[in-house]
């Protein structure tokens, strides 16, 4: 792991963690509330479409 840090490389996990921290710092808690709400709406729409297709 030390060699990775010496070369300036990072794992996907580390990149995701750092990106998440930056997003949290720049956008705040409300941003996550909004995108969670949008995701929930999308899921409901997809479920409804699936049900309609089954009825046909």
ABEGO torsion letter per residue (X at the ends): XAAAAAAGBBBAAAAAAAAAAAAAAAAEAAAAAAAAAAAAAAAAAAAAAAAAAAAX
